[in-house]
Amino acid sequence: MYNAWEENGLMDQIQQTIEDLGWKEGDDILVEIGGTSIYEIDGAGTKWAPLKGTRKYNKDAFIVIKQKTPVISSCE
């Protein structure tokens, strides 16, 4: 069984990546999930007909960790 908290596990890899990027505590960081869909048709709330607005996580969903930075135009 995979343990994300063991040495060199997932959390260590994320921490190392954050350090490699030079991100600091207090930076505006967003964590989002990609590879999802939201049902737009109202259903009965069952597995096969979920309620409108229900989020489905695909098997190949992924996590995006990004730092919000202001966009500065090079044309100014």
C-alpha positions as protocol buffer text, in pm:
chain_id: "A"
residue {
  index: 1
  type: MET
  ca { x: 0 y: 0 z: 0 }
}
residue {
  index: 2
  type: TYR
  ca { x: 133 y: 345 z: -95 }
}
residue {
  index: 3
  type: ASN
  ca { x: 193 y: 586 z: 191 }
}
residue {
  index: 4
  type: ALA
  ca { x: 217 y: 950 z: 76 }
}
residue {
  index: 5
  type: TRP
  ca { x: 369 y: 1050 z: 411 }
}
residue {
  index: 6
  type: GLU
  ca { x: 670 y: 816 z: 406 }
}
residue {
  index: 7
  type: GLU
  ca { x: 1016 y: 951 z: 322 }
}
residue {
  index: 8
  type: ASN
  ca { x: 1040 y: 1045 z: -48 }
}
residue {
  index: 9
  type: GLY
  ca { x: 664 y: 994 z: -70 }
}
residue {
  index: 10
  type: LEU
  ca { x: 419 y: 1219 z: -248 }
}
residue {
  index: 11
  type: MET
  ca { x: 423 y: 1496 z: 13 }
}
residue {
  index: 12
  type: ASP
  ca { x: 805 y: 1506 z: 10 }
}
residue {
  index: 13
  type: GLN
  ca { x: 801 y: 1532 z: -370 }
}
residue {
  index: 14
  type: ILE
  ca { x: 552 y: 1819 z: -359 }
}
residue {
  index: 15
  type: GLN
  ca { x: 757 y: 2000 z: -94 }
}
residue {
  index: 16
  type: GLN
  ca { x: 1076 y: 1957 z: -299 }
}
residue {
  index: 17
  type: THR
  ca { x: 903 y: 2087 z: -612 }
}
residue {
  index: 18
  type: ILE
  ca { x: 778 y: 2395 z: -425 }
}
residue {
  index: 19
  type: GLU
  ca { x: 1133 y: 2460 z: -302 }
}
residue {
  index: 20
  type: ASP
  ca { x: 1275 y: 2409 z: -653 }
}
residue {
  index: 21
  type: LEU
  ca { x: 1030 y: 2670 z: -786 }
}
residue {
  index: 22
  type: GLY
  ca { x: 1135 y: 2917 z: -518 }
}
residue {
  index: 23
  type: TRP
  ca { x: 785 y: 2956 z: -379 }
}
residue {
  index: 24
  type: LYS
  ca { x: 771 y: 3094 z: -26 }
}
residue {
  index: 25
  type: GLU
  ca { x: 526 y: 3078 z: 262 }
}
residue {
  index: 26
  type: GLY
  ca { x: 269 y: 3350 z: 208 }
}
residue {
  index: 27
  type: ASP
  ca { x: 274 y: 3324 z: -174 }
}
residue {
  index: 28
  type: ASP
  ca { x: -71 y: 3314 z: -334 }
}
residue {
  index: 29
  type: ILE
  ca { x: -95 y: 2942 z: -421 }
}
residue {
  index: 30
  type: LEU
  ca { x: -401 y: 2773 z: -572 }
}
residue {
  index: 31
  type: VAL
  ca { x: -472 y: 2399 z: -567 }
}
residue {
  index: 32
  type: GLU
  ca { x: -724 y: 2286 z: -826 }
}
residue {
  index: 33
  type: ILE
  ca { x: -850 y: 1956 z: -964 }
}
residue {
  index: 34
  type: GLY
  ca { x: -857 y: 1900 z: -1340 }
}
residue {
  index: 35
  type: GLY
  ca { x: -1019 y: 1614 z: -1527 }
}
residue {
  index: 36
  type: THR
  ca { x: -1364 y: 1657 z: -1378 }
}
residue {
  index: 37
  type: SER
  ca { x: -1709 y: 1718 z: -1516 }
}
residue {
  index: 38
  type: ILE
  ca { x: -2025 y: 1872 z: -1376 }
}
residue {
  index: 39
  type: TYR
  ca { x: -2368 y: 1733 z: -1463 }
}
residue {
  index: 40
  type: GLU
  ca { x: -2578 y: 1998 z: -1638 }
}
residue {
  index: 41
  type: ILE
  ca { x: -2902 y: 1798 z: -1661 }
}
residue {
  index: 42
  type: ASP
  ca { x: -3117 y: 1754 z: -1352 }
}
residue {
  index: 43
  type: GLY
  ca { x: -3153 y: 1392 z: -1244 }
}
residue {
  index: 44
  type: ALA
  ca { x: -3310 y: 1194 z: -962 }
}
residue {
  index: 45
  type: GLY
  ca { x: -2995 y: 1195 z: -748 }
}
residue {
  index: 46
  type: THR
  ca { x: -2898 y: 836 z: -827 }
}
residue {
  index: 47
  type: LYS
  ca { x: -2567 y: 694 z: -951 }
}
residue {
  index: 48
  type: TRP
  ca { x: -2696 y: 691 z: -1308 }
}
residue {
  index: 49
  type: ALA
  ca { x: -2889 y: 1020 z: -1294 }
}
residue {
  index: 50
  type: PRO
  ca { x: -2713 y: 1256 z: -1050 }
}
residue {
  index: 51
  type: LEU
  ca { x: -2853 y: 1590 z: -945 }
}
residue {
  index: 52
  type: LYS
  ca { x: -2768 y: 1890 z: -1161 }
}
residue {
  index: 53
  type: GLY
  ca { x: -2439 y: 2044 z: -1046 }
}
residue {
  index: 54
  type: THR
  ca { x: -2293 y: 1713 z: -919 }
}
residue {
  index: 55
  type: ARG
  ca { x: -1916 y: 1698 z: -985 }
}
residue {
  index: 56
  type: LYS
  ca { x: -1772 y: 1374 z: -1123 }
}
residue {
  index: 57
  type: TYR
  ca { x: -1400 y: 1303 z: -1082 }
}
residue {
  index: 58
  type: ASN
  ca { x: -1265 y: 1109 z: -1378 }
}
residue {
  index: 59
  type: LYS
  ca { x: -1023 y: 820 z: -1315 }
}
residue {
  index: 60
  type: ASP
  ca { x: -749 y: 1025 z: -1482 }
}
residue {
  index: 61
  type: ALA
  ca { x: -820 y: 1343 z: -1281 }
}
residue {
  index: 62
  type: PHE
  ca { x: -515 y: 1545 z: -1182 }
}
residue {
  index: 63
  type: ILE
  ca { x: -409 y: 1807 z: -929 }
}
residue {
  index: 64
  type: VAL
  ca { x: -283 y: 2146 z: -1044 }
}
residue {
  index: 65
  type: ILE
  ca { x: -80 y: 2355 z: -801 }
}
residue {
  index: 66
  type: LYS
  ca { x: -11 y: 2705 z: -926 }
}
residue {
  index: 67
  type: GLN
  ca { x: 115 y: 3033 z: -798 }
}
residue {
  index: 68
  type: LYS
  ca { x: -98 y: 3333 z: -886 }
}
residue {
  index: 69
  type: THR
  ca { x: 125 y: 3602 z: -1030 }
}
residue {
  index: 70
  type: PRO
  ca { x: 27 y: 3931 z: -1187 }
}
residue {
  index: 71
  type: VAL
  ca { x: 49 y: 3941 z: -1567 }
}
residue {
  index: 72
  type: ILE
  ca { x: 268 y: 4228 z: -1681 }
}
residue {
  index: 73
  type: SER
  ca { x: 255 y: 4318 z: -2048 }
}
residue {
  index: 74
  type: SER
  ca { x: 586 y: 4351 z: -2230 }
}
residue {
  index: 75
  type: CYS
  ca { x: 428 y: 4607 z: -2463 }
}
residue {
  index: 76
  type: GLU
  ca { x: 414 y: 4884 z: -2203 }
}
